[in-house]
């Protein structure tokens, strides 16, 4: 595939009552037909256009932040935690350039409980942690996770009590949880905002 091109397999994730497509109904995700513009037609055939449709790729949290949608959790409500820190993914920082948008959204939603990382683009750890295609030894992963955890805890300015680290990457989530002390919780950002039962799992 060429850079800048995305592919969505046609027909997966229909999930509608009455359809007789067992495999499609088993796979989570939205149908291509729900995402595409029904008025976009292939000029030559008059059929629905399956190629050449412009799309925007972004982290689901960026879309939420941009839309102004309010989280299920009320403003400023961080439950049993005393402070919240955000660990962005390398993809969010550099490929999607979405960190600043999420950072502002968290500050507006959580208020003083949110501890922004002023140099996140400098402090973010190697992308190898987030890319399973790159083989990284378990010992190296743990060492990097421990170093990153120490950076994140410094952001809280020595705040006592239970701290919550939010992330938007499933591999970071796992690695940071493995090295977290009992007074530190690590959770997916959208799970925290909208509930862990939301369909679709972690974003980018």
Backbone as a ProteinNet text record, in pm:
[ID]
protein_1_A
[PRIMARY]
XXXXXXXXXXXXXXXXXXXXXXXXXXXXXXXXXXXXXXXXXXXXXXXXXXXXXXXXXXXXXXXXXXXXXXXXXXXXXXXXXXXXXXXXXXXXXXXXXXXXXXXXXXXXXXXXXXXXXXXXXXXXXXXXXXXXXXXXXXXXXXXXXXXXXXXXXXXXXXXXXXXXXXXXXXXXXXXXXXXXXXXXXXXXXXXXXXXXXXXXXXXX
[TERTIARY]
83.7	0	87	43.4	117.4	101.9	204.2	190.2	69.8	-4.6	-122.4	-248.6	-239.4	-355.7	-396.8	-526	-576.2	-666.1	-680.4	-763	-858.6	-985.6	-1087.2	-1154.7	-1134	-1197	-1347.3	-1402.2	-1545.1	-1626	-1731.9	-1828	-1810.3	-1701.6	-1684	-1755.5	-1805.1	-1861.2	-2002	-2079.7	-2216.8	-2296.9	-2299.4	-2362	-2507.9	-2582.5	-2723.7	-2813.1	-2920.4	-3015.1	-3072.1	-3082.2	-3142.4	-3043.1	-2918.4	-2819.9	-2774.4	-2744.8	-2701.6	-2554.4	-2473.8	-2329.3	-2261.6	-2247.5	-2199.5	-2062.1	-1968.8	-1832.7	-1831.2	-1902.5	-1904.5	-1963.6	-2064.1	-2128	-2041.8	-1942.2	-1852.4	-1741.9	-1712.4	-1598.8	-1643	-1579.5	-1614.2	-1569.7	-1640.4	-1602.3	-1718.8	-1708.9	-1817.4	-1812.1	-1925.3	-1931.5	-1879	-1813.9	-1768.8	-1884.8	-2001.8	-2119.3	-2163.6	-2132.5	-2168.7	-2074.4	-1952.3	-1851.4	-1848.6	-1887	-1876.5	-2001.5	-1983.2	-2091.3	-2176.9	-2305	-2388.9	-2404.2	-2375.6	-2387.5	-2259.1	-2152.1	-2026.2	-2034.7	-2038.8	-2056.8	-1936	-1914.2	-1812.1	-1866.1	-1794.5	-1843.8	-1870.8	-1780.6	-1792.8	-1909.9	-1932.8	-2034.8	-2163.8	-2156.9	-2275.4	-2296.9	-2207	-2216.5	-2152.9	-2172.5	-2109.9	-1958.3	-1895.7	-1750.3	-1682.3	-1590.2	-1517.5	-1373.6	-1328.5	-1190.6	-1186.6	-1074.2	-1053.9	-1133.4	-1180.8	-1256.1	-1159.2	-1170.6	-1082.2	-1119	-1019.2	-1042.3	-944.1	-977.9	-886.7	-858.5	-730.7	-693	-653.8	-720.2	-686.2	-716	-657.4	-686.6	-829.4	-903.6	-1043.8	-1057.9	-960.6	-964.3	-952.8	-874.7	-862.4	-996.9	-1068.1	-1199.8	-1295.3	-1289.8	-1374.7	-1340.4	-1209.3	-1165.9	-1210.5	-1199.4	-1234.3	-1384.5	-1461.3	-1607.1	-1668.8	-1592.9	-1646.7	-1737.7	-1738.9	-1824	-1778.8	-1871.5	-1838.7	-1821.8	-1719.7	-1702.2	-1818.3	-1835.7	-1936.6	-1902.9	-1772.7	-1726.6	-1736.6	-1798	-1816.4	-1684.1	-1688.7	-1569	-1505.4	-1373.4	-1300.5	-1310.8	-1394.3	-1413.3	-1305	-1209.9	-1106.1	-1114.5	-1230.8	-1254.7	-1161.7	-1097.4	-1012	-870.4	-844.9	-708.7	-687.6	-563.4	-529.6	-474.2	-418.8	-367.2	-367.5	-372.3	-377.7	-266.2	-195.4	-86.9	-115.9	-81.6	-108.3	22	30.5	143.2	96	140.2	96.9	175.8	115.9	189.2	279.9	381.7	469.9	391.2	293.8	211	130.4	73.1	-5.3	83.2	204.3	295.1	344.5	389.2	462.2	389.8	314.7	248.7	115.3	43.8	-87.2	-85.6	22.1	37.2	-85.9	-129.7	-253.3	-235.3	-111	-89.2	-146.6	-117.8	-159.6	-311.3	-382.7	-529.5	-580.6	-523.5	-563.2	-522.1	-404.2	-352.8	-448.2	-492.8	-586.7	-720.4	-766.7	-894.8	-889.5	-780.1	-766	-758.7	-686.3	-674.2	-810.7	-889.8	-1021.9	-1118.8	-1106.5	-1199	-1163	-1033.7	-993.1	-945.3	-920	-879.8	-746.3	-737.7	-611.5	-563.7	-651.6	-611.2	-519.6	-525.5	-442.1	-304.2	-200.7	-63	-3.8	2.4	54.8	205.9	250.1	393.6	444.1	523.2	561.1	651.4	730.3	823.4	793.6	667	627.3	696	714.8	774.4	922	982.8	1122.9	1133.2	1040.8	1049.1	993.5	908.4	842	944.1	910.5	1006.9	1013.1	1109	1127	1001.8	979.1	859.3	857.8	973.3	980	885.8	860.1	769.5	629.5	590.4	453.1	434.8	541.2	531.3	574.4	477.8	511.8	590.6	589.2	664.1	814.7	853	994	1019.5	1103.7	1127.6	1216.1	1162.2	1235.6	1233.7	1348.5	1355.7	1271.2	1225.2	1143.8	1220.2	1348.9	1428.5	1443.7	1460.4	1471.6	1339	1230	1097.4	1073.6	1108.7	1087.5	1175.8	1300.8	1391.5	1340.9	1292.5	1237.6	1110.4	1027	902.8	932	1030	1065.9	1119.3	1200.4	1253.7	1142	1047.3	935.3	843.8	821.6	737.6	798.3	930.4	997.2	976.8	983	958.5	817.5	721.5	580.8	550.6	609.7	583.1	645.1	751	808.8	714	630.8	535.7	435.9	407.3	306.8	358.4	483.8	542.6	537.8	558.7	563.6	428.5	320.3	186.4	171.2	128.6	107.5	-24.6	-40.1	-165.9	-160.5	-276.9	-290.3	-288.1	-197.7	-183.3	-233.2	-291.2	-344.8	-269.6	-219.1	-153.6	-245.8	-281.1	-365.7	-278.4	-312.2	-240.5	-338.8	-291.9	-379.7	-321.3	-228.9	-163.2	-165	-212.9	-230.8	-98.3	8.2	137.6	199.5	184.6	230.8	152.2	24.4	-62.6	-11.1	18.7	65.9	203.3	293.3	429.7	432.2	354.6	353	282.8	178.4	111.4	204.8	291.2	382.4	482.5	509.9	610.2	548.9	417.6	352.1	351.4	374.4	367	219.7	189.8	49.6	-26.5	43	-26.4	-38.9	-5.3	-15.3	-102	-204.6	-290.8	-262.5	-273.6	-252.8	-377.8	-435.9	-562.6	-567.3	-643.1	-666.6	-747.3	-708.3	-772.3	-922.2	-963.7	-1105.8	-1185.4	-1121.7	-1189	-1217.7	-1122.6	-1141	-1249.9	-1252.6	-1347.5	-1489.6	-1501.5	-1634.1	-1675.1	-1591	-1627	-1554.9	-1510.6	-1432.2	-1514.8	-1645.2	-1727.3	-1750.1	-1689.6	-1712.7	-1664.5	-1733.3	-1699.2	-1585.1	-1490.5	-1387	-1248.1	-1235.8	-1104.7	-1022.1	-892.3	-799	-784.8	-763	-739.2	-596.9	-537.5	-403.9	-302.5
-119.5	0	124.3	225.8	351.4	428.4	505.6	591.2	683.9	701	786.8	715.6	583.6	504.8	412.2	398.3	305.3	202.9	87.6	-18.4	-68.7	-72.3	-128.2	-242.7	-368.2	-480.8	-462.7	-483.9	-462.1	-572.6	-535.6	-633.4	-680.3	-645.4	-691.1	-600.1	-661	-585.5	-534.2	-602.6	-554.8	-552.7	-668.6	-675.7	-633.4	-658.8	-619.4	-742.9	-728.9	-839.8	-874.4	-1004.1	-1048.6	-1077.8	-1033.2	-1063.3	-1208.1	-1271.4	-1410.7	-1420.2	-1343.1	-1342.4	-1368.7	-1497.1	-1535.9	-1478.3	-1487.8	-1439	-1287.8	-1212.8	-1067.4	-1025	-1097.1	-1061.5	-1095.8	-1183	-1218.4	-1115.7	-1035.5	-945.3	-806.4	-755.8	-621.3	-516.3	-407.9	-299.2	-256.9	-136.6	-79.6	-126.1	-128.5	-167.1	-54.5	-91.7	5.2	92.4	32.3	105.1	215	196	298.2	417	393.2	498.3	577	512.2	577.2	659.5	755.9	844.6	773.7	749	677	749.8	879	953.5	949	889.2	878	759.2	786.3	680.6	669.2	547.4	524.2	576.6	670.5	738.6	641.2	547.8	456.9	360.9	306.5	202.3	249.8	359.6	404.8	333	237.9	166.8	250.6	204.9	273.8	273	386	396.3	322.2	233	155.6	202.4	288.9	335.5	487.5	544.9	687.7	778.3	725.6	808.8	872.7	1002.5	1072.8	1036.9	1007.4	973.2	1049.1	1060.1	1115.7	1007.3	980.7	881.9	955.5	923.2	988	893.4	922.3	848.4	881.5	781.8	803.5	912.3	920.5	1024.1	1163.3	1177.4	1308	1349.7	1253	1281.5	1327	1259.5	1296.8	1437.1	1464.6	1596.7	1706.4	1679.8	1778.3	1802.6	1697.4	1708.6	1780.1	1788.7	1852.4	1760.8	1631.5	1536.5	1522.3	1524.9	1514	1368	1337.6	1200.8	1158.3	1028.7	976.1	1016.7	1018.7	1058.7	1210.8	1264.7	1410.3	1486.9	1614.4	1699	1694.3	1677.4	1679.2	1553	1456.9	1334.5	1233.6	1212.1	1112.7	997.4	983.4	870	867.5	753.4	735.1	786.3	846.8	891.3	1037	1068.5	1204.2	1289.1	1224.2	1298.1	1208	1270.5	1196.9	1246.3	1152.8	1183.2	1109.3	1168.7	1105.7	1063.8	935.6	885.4	869.7	956.3	945.1	838.8	783.4	688.4	764.2	695.1	754.3	790.9	706.4	732.4	860.2	879.8	1000.9	1124.8	1113	1227.1	1268.4	1170.2	1203.1	1170.5	1062.5	1024.8	1096.1	1113	1177.8	1320	1357.3	1491.9	1530.4	1438.2	1463.6	1489.1	1498.5	1511.4	1641.5	1753.4	1883.2	1891.3	1834.2	1834.7	1756.6	1637.4	1555.1	1621.5	1680.7	1747.8	1859.2	1939.9	2049.4	1994.2	1887.9	1827.2	1774.4	1706	1652.1	1764.3	1870.8	1983.5	2048.2	2063.4	2123.6	2034.4	1903.7	1808.2	1780.3	1757.8	1713.6	1825.9	1943.4	2057.4	2036.8	2078.7	2074	1932.1	1834.5	1696	1643.2	1706.6	1662.4	1726.3	1645	1693	1682.6	1791.4	1785.2	1762.9	1686.6	1663.3	1767.4	1859.8	1975	1938	1832.3	1794.6	1654.3	1623.5	1488	1440.3	1530.7	1489.3	1456.2	1507.7	1476.8	1350.4	1335.4	1226.4	1094.1	1097.2	974.5	865.8	744.8	635	582.8	492.4	441.1	374.6	394.1	340.4	187.9	125.1	-20.9	-85.2	-17	-69.8	-86.7	1.7	3.4	-74.6	-130.1	-198.6	-343.9	-435.3	-576.2	-638.3	-576.2	-629.6	-617.9	-525	-508.3	-590.5	-688.7	-778.6	-711	-695.7	-635.1	-735.6	-759.5	-857.6	-812.3	-910	-880.2	-792.1	-821.1	-743.7	-598.4	-575.8	-439	-365.6	-435.8	-375.8	-330.6	-416.1	-381.6	-264.7	-263.8	-154.7	-21.5	-21.9	100	143.6	46.2	77.4	136.6	82.2	134.9	278.1	303.1	438.9	536.3	492.9	579.5	604.7	500.5	516	619.8	616.6	714.3	855.6	872.7	1004.5	1052.3	962.4	1000.1	1036.8	964.3	993.6	1125.7	1167.5	1298.9	1410.9	1383.6	1484	1521.4	1426.7	1452.6	1545.9	1589.7	1686.4	1637.1	1508.1	1453	1441.4	1449.3	1438	1306	1314.7	1194	1130.6	1004.4	937.4	850	814.1	719.4	795.6	756.5	824.8	737.3	801.3	730.9	775.3	678.7	706.9	659.3	749.9	717.4	703.2	609.6	594.4	559.3	567.6	538.1	426.4	350.4	243.8	115.6	7	-117.2	-178	-160.9	-217.8	-138.4	-5.7	78.2	44.5	24	-8.6	-132	-235.5	-361.4	-343.7	-276.2	-260.1	-177.3	-68.5	17.2	-50.6	-127.3	-199.4	-300.5	-360.4	-462.2	-405	-274.3	-215.2	-116.8	-102.7	-6	-54.5	36.5	4.1	2.6	-49.9	-61.2	70.6	183.6	312	381.8	310.4	367	275.6	333.3	258.4	304.6	212.7	244.5	201.1	293	264.4	328.2	267.6	325.9	455	557.6	688.8	682.5	619.6	617.7	526.6	420.4	338.1	419.9	501.3	585.1	688.9	747.8	854.8	804.2	688.3	643.1	507.6	446.8	318.5	204	106.2	-4.3	-100.5	-86	-174	-125.6	-11	42.5	-55.3	-60.5	-153.1	-95.8	-178.4	-133.2	-130.6	-124	-130.2	-4.4	-24.1	87.8	143.7	275.2	338.8	325	429.8	421.4	417.1
0	0	0	-67.9	-74.1	57.9	95.1	213.7	199.5	307.9	302.2	259.3	236.4	193.7	306.2	329.4	429.4	362	426.6	370.5	476.9	444.4	533.1	459	503.6	433.9	426.5	311.7	290.6	356.3	425.5	473.3	615.8	683.9	820.6	920.1	1025.9	1136.7	1115	1033.2	1009.5	1138.7	1206.8	1339	1343.5	1238.1	1236.4	1244.8	1319.5	1331.9	1194.8	1168.4	1043.1	932.8	948.3	844.2	859.3	747	751.3	711.8	784.6	761.1	894.4	926.8	1059.3	1089.9	994.5	1020.5	1042.3	958.3	971.3	1104.7	1150.7	1277	1398	1379.9	1489.6	1510.1	1407.4	1411.1	1454	1561.5	1608.1	1507.7	1504.2	1414.9	1328.2	1280	1202.6	1057.5	991.8	851.1	762.4	654.3	554	509.2	496.7	447.5	544.6	673.2	771.4	766.2	719.6	717.8	587.8	478.2	347.7	315.6	228.5	186.2	81.1	107.5	10.8	-122.5	-122.5	-248.3	-331.3	-275.3	-350.1	-444	-572.3	-672.7	-764.1	-811.7	-912.7	-1045.7	-1106.1	-1226.7	-1339.8	-1359.5	-1474.5	-1462.5	-1342.2	-1326.4	-1261.7	-1186.9	-1114.7	-983.5	-951	-823.3	-712	-588.3	-475.5	-492.2	-466.4	-480.3	-365.7	-400.9	-300.8	-286.8	-374.7	-374	-387.4	-348.2	-370.3	-279.1	-165.4	-71.9	28	47	140	283.8	365.8	506.6	594.8	720.6	820.4	922.6	950	1050	1177	1287	1412.9	1528.1	1641.7	1763.6	1805.3	1849.6	1886.8	1992.6	2083.6	2186.3	2127.9	2018.2	1952.4	1893.4	1837.9	1781.4	1891	2005.4	2119.3	2166.9	2180.5	2226.8	2131.4	2003.2	1900.7	1895.8	1921	1910.1	2029.4	2139.3	2259.4	2338.4	2302.9	2373.6	2518.3	2609	2750.8	2790.2	2869.6	2918	3006.7	3022	3113.1	3255.7	3285.5	3418.2	3429.4	3534.4	3548.2	3553.5	3519.2	3524	3663.1	3663.3	3788.2	3871.5	3830.3	3908.4	3871.5	3960.9	3934	4033.9	4092.9	4180.3	4300.7	4321.7	4438.8	4417.3	4302	4270.5	4312.4	4343.8	4385.9	4272.1	4171.7	4056.2	3934.2	3815.7	3689.3	3597.3	3535.7	3441.9	3312.8	3200.6	3070.8	3003.7	2966.8	2887.8	2744	2653.1	2513.4	2439.1	2336.1	2252.4	2156	2105.9	2005.5	1880.9	1848	1730.2	1747.5	1864.6	1890.4	1884.6	1936.4	1940.6	1801.7	1725.1	1602.9	1472.6	1469.9	1345	1325.8	1436.8	1428.5	1483.3	1549.8	1605.5	1688	1775.8	1850.2	1998.2	2044.9	2189.1	2245.5	2181.2	2235.9	2251.3	2155.4	2160.3	2280.9	2303.3	2417.5	2548.4	2548.9	2668.4	2713.2	2618.8	2651.3	2699.5	2636.9	2673.2	2816.9	2851	2986	3089.4	3056.5	3149.5	3173.7	3067.7	3082.3	3156.7	3136.9	3197.6	3343.5	3372.3	3504.7	3595.7	3538.2	3620.1	3689.5	3814.5	3888.7	3917.3	3904	3929.9	3819.5	3702.9	3590.3	3599.8	3588.9	3592.6	3451.9	3377.4	3239.8	3237.7	3140.2	3121.6	3022.3	3068.2	2986.6	2869.8	2884.5	2777.3	2725.6	2704.9	2665.7	2538.4	2442.6	2315.4	2330.9	2435.9	2464	2548.7	2641	2738.1	2687.9	2586.2	2540.8	2510.2	2543.6	2528.6	2386.5	2358.9	2222.4	2167.5	2039.8	1975.6	1974	1994.3	1990.8	2091.7	2202.6	2304.3	2247.3	2156.7	2106.6	1977.3	1924.6	1795.8	1810.6	1821.5	1845	1729.8	1611.9	1498.9	1524	1611	1646.2	1772	1762.9	1875.9	1980.4	2097.5	2208.6	2323.2	2382.7	2491.4	2610.1	2687	2804.4	2903.3	2920.8	3016.1	2972	2840.6	2790.2	2802.5	2771	2784.8	2928.6	3023.1	3164.4	3206.1	3160.2	3196.4	3141.8	3018.4	2958.4	3030.6	3065.2	3135.8	3273.9	3342.3	3474.3	3463.6	3359.7	3340.2	3307.5	3223.8	3186.5	3306.1	3386.6	3505.2	3598.6	3615.8	3703	3649.6	3517.1	3457.8	3486.4	3467.5	3485.3	3630.6	3723.7	3864.1	3907.8	3841.7	3870.5	3829.1	3728.3	3679.8	3788.1	3875.9	3980.6	4089.7	4073.8	4169.2	4313.1	4326.9	4462.3	4529.1	4450.9	4508.2	4584	4706.4	4785.2	4746.4	4780.8	4754	4630.7	4583.2	4472.1	4340.4	4251.9	4123.4	4009.2	3908.8	3792.4	3667.7	3592.7	3465.6	3354.3	3265.5	3150.4	3026.7	2940.3	2814.9	2704.9	2579.2	2465.8	2379.6	2435.2	2360.4	2442.3	2384.2	2458.8	2504.6	2427	2465.5	2580	2574	2684.9	2811.8	2795.5	2908.4	2980.5	2903.5	2961.7	3027.6	2957.8	3009.2	3137.8	3140.4	3259	3376.7	3348.2	3455.7	3521.3	3442.1	3494.8	3594.3	3586.6	3676.6	3777.4	3775.5	3863.8	4008.6	4099.7	4242	4285.1	4403.5	4447.3	4451.5	4469.1	4478	4342.9	4235.7	4100.6	4013.9	3954.4	3862.4	3719.8	3624.2	3483.2	3408.1	3330.2	3263.5	3125.2	3036.4	2904.9	2920.3	2848.1	2859.8	2834.5	2725.8	2692.3	2784.6	2834.8	2934.5	3060.8	3100.7	3220.1	3197.2	3078.6	3049.7	3028	2962.5	2920.2	2975.1	3057.4	3116.8	3049.3	3129.7	3077.2	2993.3	2992.8	2912.6	2770.7	2733.6	2599.6	2494.2	2381.4	2274.1	2191.5	2155.5	2063.5	2123.4	2255.5	2316.9	2298.6	2310.3	2306	2165.6	2165	2036.4	1991.7	1924.7	1868.5	1981.9
[MASK]
++++++++++++++++++++++++++++++++++++++++++++++++++++++++++++++++++++++++++++++++++++++++++++++++++++++++++++++++++++++++++++++++++++++++++++++++++++++++++++++++++++++++++++++++++++++++++++++++++++++++++++

